[in-house]
Amino acid sequence: MDFELSETQRLIRDTARQYAKDVVAPRARQTDREHRFPADLYKQMGELGLLGVNVPEALGGAAAGAVSYSLAMMEIAAACASTSVGMAVTNMCAELITQFGTDEQKDRHVRRLVSGEAVAGAFALSEPHAGSDPGAGKTTAVKDGSRWILNGTKQWITSGAYAGVIVVWARTSNDGNKGLSCFIVEGGTPGLTAGKPEEKMGLRGSNTVSLTFESCAVPEGNLLGKLGDGFKLAMTALDGGRIGIASQACGVGRAAIEASVRYAKERKAFGQPIGDFQALRFMLADMQTQLSAAELLAWRAAAMKDQKRPFTREASMAKLFASEMSNRLCDRAVQIHGGYGYIDEFPVERYLRDARVQTIYEGTSEIQRVVIAREVLKAAG
Ligand SMILES: Cc1cc2nc3c(=O)[nH]c(=O)nc-3n(C[C@H](O)[C@H](O)[C@H](O)COP(=O)(O)OP(=O)(O)OC[C@H]3O[C@@H](n4cnc5c(N)ncnc54)[C@H](O)[C@@H]3O)c2cc1C
């Protein structure tokens, strides 16, 4: 067991940290207040290797592995959770096409994703009536000569209105989960329209829209993976995606601690810094301990992914623990700030709003427990 980072991991973390400090953090408050999708950052993130951290160099990626990806996510999320979720989904789409795509698909789509040329990637699995249960999806894809015709509506799609490359799940037969297939749809394809952006409690700089497909035709070569393998592809992508959201949660949690420590040293009550009260010290001690535990879970899942070992259970445990942890920490951070924690002059109210969705997307906490329990029982034979 080695807790030291490799040179590559340190380089990626430091690059992301510097970029987060210089560019992402200074605009995070405006991004949130004005619900402004930071489209202009994607080219820059692409140039820094942050959109394809775990994608081979031959496809334009940084080839730095899943632990590096987790480290980079933590840094960007600590500065701006909205920016980090778009980064996460773009990495997820690039990795999925790298793993399951044909040479032509990789060449065309992965390069555009990791360079930021496509702006962002979008992952269109959820539907208005089917989130936790994607096998109940109703969007269809019907073969018509050399094209697939897609019809249906996807819901909650991160970066959906901006994404140049969208991975879409659609039903190609009525055979339950085996009837799902996966397609690549380029942004701007006729028949594809984005709904009005959702007014969200947090992550307001992230674009969340419904996507409607009305006789939307894509070439037959846009089927990703094998016909009927869509469910398998979704589960594979979500395993990796959960490391991303666990890392996002750790980044936001860390930012909440850093803000709390700054405030606890400056703010005085009863003639002394509030950080001298044992009540607050114990809060900070618990916060730091929970954060460190979550980071270790995220990095272990990522290390197992890098070692090409099964990591489904570890990714779900990391996502479950880290997302619940960041909600607790952000709530405590608001408490430490007193009344100032409740107004947007200090960042902790934003952290709390941003953290809230982490126990919901990429599989709710309840679904993580379903996955973890299944793996625990399976391992017991
Ligand atoms: C801001 C945001 C961004 C998102 N981005 C994307 C995206 O880019 N792409 C995408 O495809 N989706 C995205 N989602 C959708 C997200 O993944 C779903 O909201 C989530 O999976 C939950 O699905 P649901 O909302 O339909 O809730 P439901 O599935 O209806 O769940 C409602 C409640 O029932 C519980 N529940 C459901 N099934 C079970 C069960 N078997 N056991 C125990 N409890 C259960 C849930 O845990 C939850 O508490 C996003 C959502 C949000 C809010």
The ligand as an SDF file (V2000), in Angstrom:
LIG
                    3D

 53 58  0  0  0  0  0  0  0  0999 V2000
  -28.8370   18.2830  -11.6910 C   0  0  0  0  0  0  0  0  0  0  0  0
  -29.0290   16.9190  -12.2670 C   0  0  0  0  0  0  0  0  0  0  0  0
  -28.2240   16.4980  -13.3100 C   0  0  0  0  0  0  0  0  0  0  0  0
  -28.4250   15.2400  -13.8820 C   0  0  0  0  0  0  0  0  0  0  0  0
  -27.6610   14.8640  -14.9510 N   0  0  0  0  0  0  0  0  0  0  0  0
  -27.9750   13.7300  -15.6240 C   0  0  0  0  0  0  0  0  0  0  0  0
  -27.3180   13.3980  -16.8590 C   0  0  0  0  0  0  0  0  0  0  0  0
  -26.4250   14.1290  -17.3340 O   0  0  0  0  0  0  0  0  0  0  0  0
  -27.6980   12.2790  -17.5090 N   0  0  0  0  0  0  0  0  0  0  0  0
  -28.6720   11.4620  -17.0480 C   0  0  0  0  0  0  0  0  0  0  0  0
  -28.9600   10.4670  -17.7080 O   0  0  0  0  0  0  0  0  0  0  0  0
  -29.3180   11.7230  -15.8700 N   0  0  0  0  0  0  0  0  0  0  0  0
  -28.9860   12.8420  -15.1610 C   0  0  0  0  0  0  0  0  0  0  0  0
  -29.6450   13.1490  -13.9900 N   0  0  0  0  0  0  0  0  0  0  0  0
  -30.7020   12.2610  -13.5240 C   0  0  0  0  0  0  0  0  0  0  0  0
  -30.3550   11.5170  -12.2490 C   0  0  0  0  0  0  0  0  0  0  0  0
  -29.3950   10.5350  -12.5020 O   0  0  0  0  0  0  0  0  0  0  0  0
  -31.6560   10.9690  -11.6810 C   0  0  0  0  0  0  0  0  0  0  0  0
  -32.4030   12.0710  -11.1790 O   0  0  0  0  0  0  0  0  0  0  0  0
  -31.4290    9.9420  -10.5890 C   0  0  0  0  0  0  0  0  0  0  0  0
  -30.8770    8.7660  -11.1210 O   0  0  0  0  0  0  0  0  0  0  0  0
  -32.7220    9.5910   -9.8440 C   0  0  0  0  0  0  0  0  0  0  0  0
  -33.7370    9.2800  -10.7320 O   0  0  0  0  0  0  0  0  0  0  0  0
  -35.1910    9.9650  -10.5900 P   0  0  0  0  0  0  0  0  0  0  0  0
  -34.9670   11.4270  -10.4740 O   0  0  0  0  0  0  0  0  0  0  0  0
  -36.0430    9.4720  -11.6740 O   0  0  0  0  0  0  0  0  0  0  0  0
  -35.7090    9.4580   -9.2010 O   0  0  0  0  0  0  0  0  0  0  0  0
  -36.5200    8.0750   -8.9540 P   0  0  0  0  0  0  0  0  0  0  0  0
  -35.8330    6.9720   -9.6240 O   0  0  0  0  0  0  0  0  0  0  0  0
  -37.9450    8.3120   -9.2690 O   0  0  0  0  0  0  0  0  0  0  0  0
  -36.3470    7.9190   -7.3780 O   0  0  0  0  0  0  0  0  0  0  0  0
  -37.1530    8.6060   -6.4420 C   0  0  0  0  0  0  0  0  0  0  0  0
  -36.8010    8.0710   -5.0430 C   0  0  0  0  0  0  0  0  0  0  0  0
  -37.0540    6.6590   -4.9830 O   0  0  0  0  0  0  0  0  0  0  0  0
  -35.8710    5.9750   -4.5700 C   0  0  0  0  0  0  0  0  0  0  0  0
  -35.7660    4.6670   -5.2380 N   0  0  0  0  0  0  0  0  0  0  0  0
  -35.9670    4.3930   -6.5520 C   0  0  0  0  0  0  0  0  0  0  0  0
  -35.7310    3.0920   -6.7900 N   0  0  0  0  0  0  0  0  0  0  0  0
  -35.3780    2.5390   -5.6100 C   0  0  0  0  0  0  0  0  0  0  0  0
  -35.0000    1.2250   -5.1980 C   0  0  0  0  0  0  0  0  0  0  0  0
  -34.9150    0.2050   -6.0630 N   0  0  0  0  0  0  0  0  0  0  0  0
  -34.6940    1.0330   -3.8960 N   0  0  0  0  0  0  0  0  0  0  0  0
  -34.7470    2.0560   -3.0050 C   0  0  0  0  0  0  0  0  0  0  0  0
  -35.0880    3.3160   -3.3250 N   0  0  0  0  0  0  0  0  0  0  0  0
  -35.4000    3.5490   -4.6130 C   0  0  0  0  0  0  0  0  0  0  0  0
  -34.7270    6.9090   -4.9990 C   0  0  0  0  0  0  0  0  0  0  0  0
  -33.5360    6.6280   -4.2600 O   0  0  0  0  0  0  0  0  0  0  0  0
  -35.3200    8.2640   -4.6890 C   0  0  0  0  0  0  0  0  0  0  0  0
  -35.1730    8.5520   -3.3320 O   0  0  0  0  0  0  0  0  0  0  0  0
  -29.4260   14.3860  -13.3710 C   0  0  0  0  0  0  0  0  0  0  0  0
  -30.2170   14.8170  -12.3020 C   0  0  0  0  0  0  0  0  0  0  0  0
  -30.0470   16.0600  -11.7600 C   0  0  0  0  0  0  0  0  0  0  0  0
  -30.9470   16.5080  -10.6360 C   0  0  0  0  0  0  0  0  0  0  0  0
  1  2  1  0
  2  3  1  0
  2 52  2  0
  3  4  2  0
  4  5  1  0
  4 50  1  0
  5  6  2  0
  6  7  1  0
  6 13  1  0
  7  8  2  0
  7  9  1  0
  9 10  1  0
 10 11  2  0
 10 12  1  0
 12 13  2  0
 13 14  1  0
 14 15  1  0
 14 50  1  0
 15 16  1  0
 16 17  1  0
 16 18  1  0
 18 19  1  0
 18 20  1  0
 20 21  1  0
 20 22  1  0
 22 23  1  0
 23 24  1  0
 24 25  2  0
 24 26  1  0
 24 27  1  0
 27 28  1  0
 28 29  2  0
 28 30  1  0
 28 31  1  0
 31 32  1  0
 32 33  1  0
 33 34  1  0
 33 48  1  0
 34 35  1  0
 35 36  1  0
 35 46  1  0
 36 37  1  0
 36 45  1  0
 37 38  2  0
 38 39  1  0
 39 40  1  0
 39 45  2  0
 40 41  1  0
 40 42  2  0
 42 43  1  0
 43 44  2  0
 44 45  1  0
 46 47  1  0
 46 48  1  0
 48 49  1  0
 50 51  2  0
 51 52  1  0
 52 53  1  0
M  END
$$$$
